[in-house]
Amino acid sequence: QVQLVESGGGLVQAGGSLRLSCAASGRAFSLSLYAMGWIRQAPGKEREFVAAISGIGSNTDYTDSVKGRFTISRDNAKNTVYLQMNSLKPEDTAVYYCAARRSGYYDTHREYDYWGQGTQVTVSS
């Protein structure tokens, strides 16, 4: 079982930045064995893939709408995954979820088995 706890959400003006963190834990846990991702859900909309990173951080994947603005990274020694969000837009407003999936070191995924509770990001215009 994997536990994921997100933090770093909040209210920011358009054009601003936020950094989300996801602390991962579990029994006999090694974060490098998990591909990680960020998924968001805006009010009244379905969950949307945002970004993914492979187990050792060598590969990343982004949805088109955030390319060049968001950066996913990980620190396996700290069991933490990050999402740096720059040039935020009102349409980025959503609950952001951290997610994990047992995987090879080099694979990214857009579907996951473990989820955090989410952190709210609100971008005002």
N, C-alpha and C positions, 0 to 999 in steps of 0.2 A: 504494500500500500504506500502511496506517495501523497504527502501533504504539501499543498502549495498555498502560500500566503502573499497576496499582492499588496503593494503600498505605493504611495507617490502620486496618487490622483489628486485632483482639485479643480479649482476654477482659474482659468487663465484667459487673457484677452487674445483675440486673433493676432497671429504673428508671433506669439510667445512660445515658450518651450516648457516641457515637463519631462522628467525622467521617472519611469515606472520601474519598480523592482519586484522581483518574485523570489521569495525565499522557499527553497525546497527542502524537504526532510522525509525520512522514512527509515524503516528498520534495515540495518546493514546497507545504507543507501550510498550510491555513487552516481552523482549527477551526470557524469560523462556517458553513462549507459542509456541516457534519455535524450531524445530529440525534444526540443522545447519550442513553444510558440506563443504568440499573442493573438487572441481572438477578441473582437468587439461586438457589442450589440447596442444599437441605437433604439430609442423608444419606438415601438410599433414596427420594428424591422427584424429580420432574421439575423442570426449570428453571422459575422463576416470574418474571414481569415484576414489577418493583418501582416504578420511576419513570423518566420520560423528560422531556427538555427540548429545545425547538426550537433551531435554529442560532444565533439571536441572543438566546435566553433569554426570549422573550416569552410562550411557552406551555409549560405543564407538564402532566404526566399522572401519576397515581399509582394503584396498586392499592388497593382499599378498605381492606385491613388495615393500611396504613401512613399513610393520610390523617390529617393533624393531628399526626403524630409525626415523619415524615421530610420533609426539604426537599432538593430537587435544585437545584443552581445551577451556573453556569459562569463562567469568566473567560477569554474568548477571547484576550485579550492574553497570558495565561500558558499558553494551550493546556491548560487544566486544568478538569476537571469535579469537582464535590463532591457528596457525599451526607451531609447532617447527619442523624443518627439520634438521636432523643431518646425517653425513656420506653421503653427497649428491653425486650423480653419474651423469655423463653426460646424461644418459637416463631420469633423472628427469627434464631436460630442457623442459619448457612448459609455457604457460600462465595459471596461477592458479586463479580460480574463487571461490569466496565465494557464498554460496547458502543457501536459507532458505525455510522452509515448515511449515505451521501451523500444530501442532501435539500435542499428549499427552506428559506428562513430561518424560516418560521413553523410548519412541520409537526413533530409528534411522531410517534413510531413505537413499536411493541411488538415488532418483529422487526428484526434487525440483520445486517450483513455482516462486521463486524470485532469481535474480542473480545480482551480481556486475559486474563491467566492466573488472575486471581481473588485475592481476599484473604479469609482466614477471619475470621468474626465469631462469637464464642461468648458467649452470654448465660446466666449462671448464675442459678438461682432462689434 
